[in-house]
Amino acid sequence: MGQRLHLAFKGTKPHIGPMSPGCRICGEGDWSCLFVNGKCNCRCFYCPNSQAEIGVATTNRVPFNRPADYAAYVDHFGFRGISISGGEPLTTPALTLRFLRTVDQSKKRPLHLWMYTNGTLLTADLVKKLKDAGLDKIRFDLSAAGYDLKKVRLAVGHIPIVTVEIPAIPEDFLRLSELLPLMKAIGVYHLNVHQLRMNPFNRDQLDKRKYTYLHGEKVTVQESELTALALMQHVVDRNIGFPVNYCASVFQHRFQRAAARRKSAQLMVKPHQSITECGYIRSLCLVGDPEKVARQKDQLTSQGVDHQLWSIGSRNDRLFFHPQLWEHVALDALNLIVTYSEALLCPQISYHRTFKEVRVNSEKRLFIEKQPVCSEIHLDDPQRTRFISIVNHPGSSVLQNQDSSDDRFLDYELIQVGLQDYF
């Protein structure tokens, strides 16, 4: 195994050694996490969830009472990876097994199935049942169980992939670093560490620890990130040869949220619109005198451009067009405007926004609502040049050495590069 640091997903996910399949599927946007219940038998100080009641299995704000409905949802949206989380999935083992079996038996494409657990309720009988239900991977939060490897050993050799996934707790660095060789020796495949973050559910407990808080996309703990990076440095320095992946809060915020937006946007986007790297629906239009718009319309028609890729506004002063048509539109004759919308998956209709009904099967229907996320952005000549370069070449270094601080469209176009800045 290579002993050097790799920076995946635009530098937001540092890792040493191979990344676990689930982490890669997550970053690629094909992961669905089902919170099968909302109740945990542990009381970890860092937990960002209320853990108050069993409740109904939920994903992406949508409840699923029946496993068959969730399996149909997974197929309809084309997910490749499914995780079962909570709460603690093993506080409701029968329900967890029903969801796993149903998804595994209903799958129409290869699926990677894994489960998050603190492991305290795991038994040899449950291990067998989880394997038979199709579970490919089990991820243990060792910190919730006092870093005891007993239940991890119970799963090794039975569940195909056994992983340890824990928050990077600064006070536990020494204890965890000493466990690394032992985890490798017993057959753990990966160590995933994620960053502590503060929210209303854990604020009081975290505040007692006097951490340094970074106020960015989320309120995160600086020492937690430094601990994760130090663990990877420890693996390299000691030549342990054990895969370690850091799931930073910025990765979760940027890539996971973009993935959720993108899945819904694909079912809501019109032919003349497009979807950005961040998962927003982009709408481009040329605005100006109706006569100039009409001439542009005639030009597109005479060139035989697919009519689905452009549209005229109701007042005839706007021409909406797909980015594929840059070379066919006269940008110097009309003003260029861009707007962005977010496609929201909803269990019911709010009637406040444009919506589309999605029937995942005969019993379950969902709704996607399109919500504008910014006012119209009028692009001047320099902004237009940068904007076109970004749309045509999103992975290029077009923004380097340019003052782009006024380019509001960047927040909706590109996922930011790198870990969180410290101020």
Secondary structure, 3 states (H helix, E strand, C coil): CCCCEEEECCCCEEEECCCCHHHHHHHCCCEEEEECCEECCCCCCCCCCCCEECCCCEECCEECCCHHHHHHHHHHHCCCEEEEECCCHHHCHHHHHHHHHHHHHHCCCCCEEEEEECCCCCCHHHHHHHHHCCCCEEEECHHHHCCCCHHHHHHECCECEEEEEEECCHHHHHHHHHHHHHHHHHCCCEEEEECCECCCCCHHHHHCCCCCEEECCCEEEHHHHHHHHHHHHHHHHCCCCCCEEEECHHHHHHHHHHHHHHHHHCCCCCCCCEECCCCCEEEEEEECCHHHHHHHHHHHHHCCCCHHHEEECCCCCEEEECHHHHHHCCCCCCEEEEEEEEEEEECCCCCCCEEEEEECCCCCEEEEEEEECCCCEEECHHHHHHHHHHHHCCCCCCCCCCCCCCCCCHHHHCCCCCCCCCC
